[in-house]
Amino acid sequence: MASKELLSVSRDEVERARLMSEYKYELDTQSRLVHAKKEGMKEGRQVGKKEGMKEGRQVGIKEGIKEGRQEVIALLKSGKSLEEIIREYGDG
């Protein structure tokens, strides 16, 4: 009778150890997935930020050129000559 009980307890201990090992494996796997997701999101934000800045610069340049043209047109309409505009507002 005692040997049957001992055998039963031993089996229970082995099964408990196996279940704990499986549980630990699942927790480790979940932890790795959470970490990978966080890293992926971080990388995605960095890439998105770079692309957004690049696109923003391109839009800004186009808008700046458009505004510059409108200013020159307004100056020409005001009666200033191209030479006067270049003298007053030119870079060189």
Backbone as CSV, one residue per row, in Angstrom:
resi,resn,N_x,N_y,N_z,CA_x,CA_y,CA_z,C_x,C_y,C_z
1,MET,0.819,-1.183,0.000,0.000,0.000,0.000,0.872,1.258,0.000
2,ALA,1.893,1.295,0.826,2.773,2.459,0.910,3.526,2.657,-0.402
3,SER,3.917,1.558,-1.045,4.651,1.690,-2.300,3.747,2.250,-3.397
4,LYS,2.466,1.879,-3.382,1.516,2.432,-4.362,1.359,3.940,-4.130
5,GLU,1.248,4.322,-2.860,1.107,5.741,-2.527,2.358,6.513,-2.934
6,LEU,3.520,5.940,-2.662,4.788,6.575,-3.028,4.890,6.722,-4.542
7,LEU,4.500,5.692,-5.267,4.526,5.735,-6.722,3.570,6.822,-7.233
8,SER,2.391,6.925,-6.623,1.411,7.936,-7.013,1.947,9.342,-6.755
9,VAL,2.554,9.548,-5.583,3.115,10.849,-5.243,4.256,11.196,-6.206
10,SER,5.105,10.225,-6.512,6.216,10.448,-7.429,5.708,10.861,-8.802
11,ARG,4.667,10.181,-9.265,4.082,10.539,-10.565,3.520,11.960,-10.520
12,ASP,2.852,12.281,-9.416,2.304,13.628,-9.268,3.420,14.676,-9.299
13,GLU,4.533,14.397,-8.655,5.669,15.329,-8.632,6.239,15.507,-10.033
14,VAL,6.375,14.413,-10.751,6.904,14.470,-12.116,5.940,15.264,-13.004
15,GLU,4.639,14.979,-12.860,3.641,15.685,-13.665,3.622,17.172,-13.308
16,ARG,3.708,17.510,-12.028,3.733,18.906,-11.599,4.951,19.624,-12.193
17,ALA,6.109,18.963,-12.164,7.326,19.560,-12.720,7.174,19.780,-14.226
18,ARG,6.571,18.812,-14.909,6.344,18.936,-16.345,5.395,20.101,-16.638
19,LEU,4.320,20.200,-15.889,3.358,21.282,-16.085,3.989,22.641,-15.793
20,MET,4.796,22.709,-14.747,5.475,23.969,-14.422,6.447,24.356,-15.539
21,SER,7.108,23.377,-16.096,8.023,23.639,-17.201,7.265,24.173,-18.418
22,GLU,6.127,23.571,-18.736,5.309,24.043,-19.855,4.810,25.466,-19.589
23,TYR,4.369,25.727,-18.347,3.867,27.047,-17.977,4.973,28.092,-18.126
24,LYS,6.169,27.770,-17.656,7.299,28.684,-17.763,7.632,28.945,-19.234
25,TYR,7.597,27.898,-20.042,7.867,28.050,-21.475,6.852,29.005,-22.112
26,GLU,5.568,28.837,-21.779,4.542,29.711,-22.334,4.737,31.155,-21.883
27,LEU,5.076,31.354,-20.617,5.337,32.710,-20.121,6.530,33.341,-20.833
28,ASP,7.594,32.576,-21.010,8.773,33.076,-21.721,8.424,33.446,-23.159
29,THR,7.636,32.616,-23.809,7.226,32.877,-25.186,6.398,34.157,-25.265
30,GLN,5.446,34.312,-24.344,4.624,35.529,-24.324,5.490,36.760,-24.078
31,SER,6.438,36.633,-23.177,7.328,37.759,-22.874,8.135,38.162,-24.103
32,ARG,8.649,37.175,-24.841,9.404,37.478,-26.058,8.521,38.159,-27.101
33,LEU,7.280,37.699,-27.208,6.357,38.306,-28.171,6.040,39.755,-27.805
34,VAL,5.818,40.013,-26.530,5.535,41.381,-26.084,6.742,42.274,-26.373
35,HIS,7.937,41.785,-26.071,9.161,42.553,-26.324,9.321,42.824,-27.815
36,ALA,9.103,41.806,-28.632,9.245,41.971,-30.087,8.225,42.978,-30.609
37,LYS,7.011,42.945,-30.068,5.983,43.888,-30.503,6.385,45.313,-30.142
38,LYS,6.894,45.513,-28.927,7.332,46.849,-28.511,8.468,47.346,-29.397
39,GLU,9.425,46.493,-29.695,10.541,46.885,-30.554,10.056,47.214,-31.964
40,GLY,9.118,46.412,-32.467,8.568,46.665,-33.796,7.830,47.995,-33.855
41,MET,7.072,48.291,-32.806,6.348,49.562,-32.761,7.328,50.731,-32.676
42,LYS,8.381,50.565,-31.901,9.393,51.625,-31.773,10.046,51.894,-33.132
43,GLU,10.429,50.816,-33.799,11.058,50.963,-35.119,10.088,51.588,-36.117
44,GLY,8.828,51.176,-36.051,7.819,51.739,-36.951,7.627,53.234,-36.732
45,ARG,7.636,53.660,-35.470,7.510,55.095,-35.188,8.697,55.860,-35.740
46,GLN,9.888,55.295,-35.599,11.093,55.972,-36.102,11.036,56.116,-37.620
47,VAL,10.659,55.051,-38.295,10.554,55.095,-39.760,9.471,56.084,-40.172
48,GLY,8.325,56.036,-39.495,7.232,56.953,-39.812,7.625,58.403,-39.595
49,LYS,8.376,58.647,-38.525,8.815,60.012,-38.239,9.734,60.524,-39.344
50,LYS,10.684,59.684,-39.772,11.599,60.089,-40.847,10.839,60.369,-42.135
51,GLU,9.917,59.479,-42.468,9.150,59.665,-43.705,8.274,60.910,-43.606
52,GLY,7.691,61.143,-42.434,6.853,62.328,-42.239,7.650,63.606,-42.368
53,MET,8.852,63.606,-41.802,9.701,64.798,-41.901,10.096,65.054,-43.355
54,LYS,10.432,63.994,-44.065,10.821,64.140,-45.478,9.651,64.697,-46.286
55,GLU,8.485,64.134,-46.065,7.301,64.600,-46.788,6.981,66.048,-46.401
56,GLY,7.122,66.371,-45.121,6.862,67.733,-44.655,7.798,68.746,-45.293
57,ARG,9.073,68.365,-45.422,10.033,69.264,-46.072,9.636,69.517,-47.523
58,GLN,9.267,68.434,-48.216,8.886,68.566,-49.626,7.673,69.478,-49.778
59,VAL,6.686,69.306,-48.908,5.492,70.155,-48.962,5.874,71.592,-48.637
60,GLY,6.724,71.781,-47.642,7.166,73.127,-47.254,7.891,73.841,-48.379
61,ILE,8.747,73.117,-49.071,9.482,73.706,-50.199,8.504,74.132,-51.295
62,LYS,7.559,73.248,-51.614,6.577,73.585,-52.664,5.757,74.805,-52.268
63,GLU,5.337,74.847,-51.002,4.546,75.996,-50.549,5.384,77.274,-50.549
64,GLY,6.661,77.150,-50.153,7.555,78.314,-50.159,7.752,78.869,-51.552
65,ILE,7.933,77.987,-52.509,8.102,78.420,-53.907,6.830,79.120,-54.393
66,LYS,5.689,78.534,-54.061,4.415,79.115,-54.480,4.233,80.504,-53.863
67,GLU,4.507,80.634,-52.564,4.381,81.936,-51.897,5.358,82.955,-52.483
68,GLY,6.573,82.509,-52.772,7.569,83.398,-53.375,7.113,83.926,-54.714
69,ARG,6.552,83.058,-55.518,6.046,83.481,-56.832,4.921,84.504,-56.667
70,GLN,4.036,84.243,-55.703,2.922,85.168,-55.477,3.432,86.539,-55.018
71,GLU,4.469,86.536,-54.188,5.047,87.805,-53.737,5.668,88.582,-54.907
72,VAL,6.384,87.875,-55.768,7.000,88.536,-56.929,5.913,89.089,-57.839
73,ILE,4.867,88.318,-58.056,3.758,88.796,-58.900,3.141,90.051,-58.296
74,ALA,2.932,90.030,-56.979,2.348,91.207,-56.314,3.257,92.417,-56.455
75,LEU,4.578,92.201,-56.320,5.524,93.309,-56.469,5.522,93.840,-57.898
76,LEU,5.460,92.936,-58.859,5.411,93.368,-60.270,4.120,94.135,-60.548
77,LYS,3.015,93.660,-59.969,1.734,94.345,-60.171,1.736,95.732,-59.513
78,SER,2.554,95.871,-58.459,2.614,97.172,-57.780,3.395,98.198,-58.592
79,GLY,4.022,97.760,-59.685,4.722,98.682,-60.559,6.230,98.604,-60.452
80,LYS,6.747,97.766,-59.577,8.209,97.635,-59.473,8.731,96.827,-60.647
81,SER,9.908,97.196,-61.090,10.516,96.435,-62.181,11.209,95.204,-61.605
82,LEU,11.494,94.251,-62.465,12.190,93.038,-62.056,13.558,93.381,-61.466
83,GLU,14.231,94.355,-62.060,15.547,94.760,-61.566,15.447,95.323,-60.148
84,GLU,14.408,96.132,-59.885,14.216,96.685,-58.540,13.947,95.574,-57.520
85,ILE,13.134,94.640,-57.911,12.798,93.516,-57.017,14.048,92.719,-56.686
86,ILE,14.853,92.453,-57.700,16.104,91.693,-57.506,17.032,92.475,-56.592
87,ARG,17.129,93.773,-56.784,18.016,94.600,-55.946,17.570,94.576,-54.483
88,GLU,16.255,94.714,-54.264,15.740,94.805,-52.899,15.667,93.454,-52.190
89,TYR,15.285,92.416,-52.912,14.994,91.135,-52.275,15.925,89.998,-52.680
90,GLY,16.801,90.243,-53.605,17.690,89.188,-54.101,18.709,88.768,-53.061
91,ASP,19.237,87.581,-53.197,20.237,87.037,-52.276,21.626,87.539,-52.589
92,GLY,21.871,88.004,-53.769,23.225,88.359,-54.140,23.346,89.767,-54.415
